[in-house]
Amino acid sequence: MQDFFMNCATVLQKYGFSYLRGAGTTLLLALVGTFFGCLIGFAVGALQTIPIDKQRDPAWKRVLLKILHIFLRCYVELFRGTPMIVQAVFIYYGLLQVFGIKMGMWTAGFFIVSINTGAYMAETVRGGIVSIDPGQTEGAMAIGMNHWQTMLHVILPQALRNIMPQIGNNYIINVKDTSVMFIIGFTEFFAQHRYIVGVNNMYFPSAAIEMIGYLTLTLTASFLLRLIEKLMDGSDSYELAQGDQLVMAAGTYSHPDRGTPFDEQNKEYREQAKSALKNRNGSARGDR
């Protein structure tokens, strides 16, 4: 066991900067890929929820929306149903060989992680939108909002809080899954481990350092995401605004006998008020 710790210390002392550089590359790839993947997911999720009205929509619009829904469904199922390493090989090497499209390593890496994350996020966003009460959409439509205005100003702000945990989950998955990007020459965290092991053959110490490094990255991300969720939830305690009497009495009707629902009156006070009201009514009739 002592030799193991000594070997870990030796590897860190000699290749510590390489591990840090690989971890930085992994973080950058995961952050950028998750960000653009979320944008793709929000767009695809919103497009998938566009309603098709068979009574009011013209035929060309119904056909166009149907084709769009089928295309988006194919995109989601294709990239959710195939491994990221296969997608990386197909996009980086296949497009060059078949179509002559050459992509840079960084461009290909960001593109692959983004579209893969977008496929998962699309279903997450669609589920978040569906979870919102339909009355919210009906109310927005009743005041003249179209579908995009309803999504942008009413539905998505509420759905964002519901899907925030899944956004963090996708980021953590990307931190780990970017390890397959070595297949296109990316020197991220895992690629640095493969290089170091190939030089000194210290598999177990290097693997232990990798595991601790990945665990540190994911635990830090989990802590920050939970902090963001807590900030989005706001305060747990609320105080009733009692200073402004107009606020307290807004929308209430003051009955001559019973007052308002907020009045706290005893029985004796109610009887006195009722007697005074009868005397006032009687004297008014007598005056006439």
N, C-alpha and C positions, 0 to 999 in steps of 0.2 A: 504493500500500500504506500509506503514511503517513497519507493521508486516511482510509483505512478504520479504522485504529486510533484516529485522532482522533474519528471518528464514533462508534465503540464507546464511547470514554471519555465522549463527550458524552451519549450515551443512558444510560449507567450513572449518570452524575452526576445526570441529571435524573429518571430513572425507576428508580433502583436500589431504592428502597423498594417500588415496585410489583412488581418482579421477586421480591423476597424474600417479599412477602406471597403472591404467586401460588405460589411454591415451597412455602411453608408449608401452603397449602391443599391442594396436590397430595400432600404427604407425609401429612397427616392423613387425606385421603380414601383413599390407598393403604394406610396402616396399618390403619385401622378396617375397610376393605373386606376386606383379606387376613385379618385376625383372625377376623371373623365368617364369611368364606368358608371358612376352615379348619374352624371348628366345624361348619358345614353339611356340608363334605366328609367329615369324620370320621363324622358321624351317617349320612349317605347311604351311605358306603362300608361301614360296619358293617352297616347294614340290608340292603345288597345281598348280603352274604355269609352271611345267615342260611340254614342248610341246610334243605331240605325233605325229610323222611323219609316216603316213601310207605308204609312198613310200620307205623310207630308213630304218626305225626301223624294226628289226626282230619281228616275231609274239610273242615270249615269252616276249619281252620287252613291247610291246603294251598291252598285257594282264596284266602284272605286274603293269604297270602304271595305267591302268584302275581300277584294284582292289585297288591300293593305293589311288587313287582319291576318290573312293567310301567310303573307310574306313575313310579318313580324313573328308569327307563331313558328314558322320554319327557322328563323334566325335564333329564337330562344331555345328551341329544342336541339338545334344543331350544336350550339356552343355550350349548352348544358350537358349534352349527351356525349361529348368527346373530351378526352384529356387535354389539358393545356399544352403538354409536351408535344402531342400530335399536331395541335393547331400551330404551334411554333414552327415545327418542321415544315408543315404544309405551306404556311404563309412566307417564311423566310427563304426556304429553298425551292418550294414548289412553284411559287409565282415567278421566280427568276428563270426556272428551267422551262416552264410551259408558256408563260406570257411575256417573258423578258422584263418583268418589273423588278427592279433592284431596290431594296430598302436597306437603309443603314441599320446597324445593330441596335442603336438606341431607339430609333424610330420604330423598328419592328417590335422591340420589347414593349414599349409603351402601347403600341397598337394592339398587340396580342392580349396583354393584361387588361386593357380597357374594354375591348369587345367581349372578352370572357366575363369580366365583372358585370358589364352591362346586361348580359343575358340573365344572370342571376338577379340583378337588381330590378329588372323589368317585372319579374313575377312578384318580387317583394313590394314594389310600388303599386302594382295592380291590386295586390291583396290589401295594402294600406288604404287605397282609394275605396275599395269595396267595403272596408270596415266602417267607413264614415256613414252616418245615418242618411238615408236617401232624402230625408226632409231638408237637409242642407242644400242639396242640389236643386230640389224643387223650389225652395225659397229663393235661391239665386236666380233661377230661370224666371221666377215670378216678377222680379224687379228688372228684368230685361237683360241679364247677363247671358253671353253665349257660352259655349262649352269651354273655350280656352280661358275666358275671364273667370268662370266658375272654378276651374282647376287651379288657376294661379292665385286667386285671392281668397277662396273659401276652402276648397278641399285639400290641396297640397299642404298648406300650413298646418292643418290638423293631422294629416297623414304623416307628416315628417316626424312628429314626436313618436308615433306608433312604430315607424320603421327605423328609428335611430339605432336601436340595438342591432338590427340586421346589417346596417351600414358598417358599424364597428366590427361585426362578425366577418363581413366580407374583407375588410382591411386586414384583419388578423390572418385570415386564410391566404390573402395575397402575400403577406410577409413570408409565409411558409412555402406557398406554391411557386414563388418566383425562383425557387431553387432549381426548377427545371429549365430555366433560361440559359443554363450552361450549354445546352444543346445547340444554341446558335452563337456561342462564343462569348456570352456575357460572363464577366468576372465578378459575380455577386458573392454573397457570403459562402454559399456551399461550394462554388467554384474555387474559392480560395482554399477551402478545406481539401478539395481534391488535389490541388496543386501542391500544397504543403505535404500531404501524405505521400504524394509521388516522389517528393524530394527526400524525406527522412524516414518514411515507412512507419511512423508513429500513429497508427490508426486510432487506437483507443484514446490516448490523450487528446488528439485533435478532435475526435468525435465528441468527447466530453465538453471541450471548449465550445464547439458548435452548438450543442444542446443548451448549455448555459446561456450562450449568446442569443439564440432564438427565444428562449424562455424569458430573458430580460426584455427583449423587444416586445413580445406579446403581452407580458404582464404590465409593462409601462403603458402600452396602448389601451389595455382594458381599464386601468386606473383612470386615465385621462378621459376615456369615453364615458365612464360612469359619472365622472365629475361634470361633464357636459350635460348628461341626462338630468342630473340633479339641478343644475342651473336652469335647464329648460322647464323643469317642473315648477320652479318658483318656491315661494314660502309655503309652509304647511299650516300656518295660523293666519287667520284673517279677522279683522276687526270691523264691526258693523258701524257704518257712518251714521252717528247719532247727532252730530253737531248741527246739521242743517235740517230744520223742521220740514222744509219743502221736500227734501229727499225722503224723510220718514213718512210723510203724508201723501206722497205722490201716488195717484191711482186709487186712493181710498175714498169711500163715501162716508160722510159724517151724519149719522142718523140722529134726529132730534132727541130720541129717548135713549139710544144705546151708545151714541158717540161713534168712534172708529174702532176697528178691530184691535188697534194698538193701545187703546185707553185701558188703564188699570183702575177701575172705580169700584168702591164698595157699595153695598146695597143701600145704605143710608143716603149716600150721595146721589144715587140714581133716583130714589124716592123724592128727595128734595128737588131735584131737577125736574121731575115729572110734575110735581105740585106747582112749582113756579111757572111751568109752561101752561098748565091749565088756568092758573090765575091770570096770566097774561092774555090768553085767548078770550077769557070771560070779560075782562075789562075792555078789551078791544071791541067786543060785540056791544057792550053797554055804551061805549062812547058813540057808536053809530046810532 
